[in-house]
Amino acid sequence: MSDTPIEDLVIVGSGPAGWTAAIYGARANLNPLVYEGAGSRTMIPGGQLMFTTDVENYPGFAEGIGGMDMMTEFKRQALRFDARVVTEDIVEADFSRRPFPMRSSGGREVLAKTVVLATGANARWLGVPGEERLAQSGGGVSACAVCDGALPFFRGQVIAVVGGGDSAMEEALYMTKFAGRVLVIHRRDELRASRIMQERALASEKIAFLWNRTVEEVLGDEVIAGLRLRDTVTGEISEVAVGGMFVAIGHDPNTAFLRGQIDLKENGYVRLPTPWRTETNVPGVFAAGDVMDDYYRQAVSAAGTGCMAALEAERFLAARE
Ligand code: NAP
């Protein structure tokens, strides 16, 4: 670790919060080093927007923009100002001493005077029998319609989408392009999704709603054959034949590597002690975007807090050097 250069600013994560922090940090001559993530089965560099078809609510794009295109542009902008990028995860951090020692998934050691945590959140799974096995084997279970929905496997099938939020509506609408029929399975009789997304889904002739149902088991050996459902009101068990299931029931923050190092809320999101500041309980460590935001969770709010985090890091360094 003794030969390891000391970085002014290390940014962990590469969604809108991470790249915005990189753009601001680079323009402030902090020469930021961005750990954009190694990529896994459920997450890739660029974050959740990489799985989003159309972003229609980010100001400045009157006609909307594809999520992947948007993140490509964010990254390009950060690179234009010479942000440096490593395609690895940060897997360990010690925030008890500064500069903060961290270790990457590639075994790299890094020392940082300031850190912006922008690792976002990951899709949640139901945790019922059959789900994980069929998700891992490519047997027709997925948490991302935009990633997997266009596969020939799902064409013309009856597809289940589980959840009642905006993600579920978005996935259901997306799947109407390929599926014969889409069944939205929701545990209540009321949707959580925004009105506009509800209206779109309810207006689709291809989408039917199974209200007050939970999935108890995913049926099928090699590939999904159906779902065992429970009626949350009557307790009645039923089965429905489906050729695919997309789980869209929310997200968990990517904070496992921070446990014991930083103050987290009960739900695992990073706690920010001061209103309108992104500094965590550790001076010099800032958090931006979905990793600390369990309330707004929007691309534009993530980008805004990424900007705040970089400005705070810059002021933190200026006050000490
Ligand atoms: P969400 O709003 O938290 O909704 C999760 C849904 O899954 C809820 O309907 C919830 O049911 C259900 N659920 C949770 N755990 C479950 C379980 N174990 N079994 C069955 N159902 C379960 O999450 P989200 O839809 O991913 O949206 C997150 C945020 O991103 C929101 O702020 C949303 O507005 C935003 N977003 C926006 C867009 C867009 O504007 N196009 C698209 C995607 C996401 P209950 O309702 O009963 O709690």
Boltz pocket constraint, residues with backbone or C-beta under 6 A from the ligand:
constraints:
  - pocket:
      binder: B
      contacts: [[A, 54], [A, 57], [A, 125], [A, 126], [A, 162], [A, 163], [A, 164], [A, 165], [A, 166], [A, 167], [A, 168], [A, 170], [A, 185], [A, 187], [A, 188], [A, 190], [A, 191], [A, 192], [A, 193], [A, 194], [A, 213], [A, 214], [A, 248], [A, 249], [A, 250], [A, 251], [A, 295], [A, 296], [A, 297]]
      max_distance: 6.0
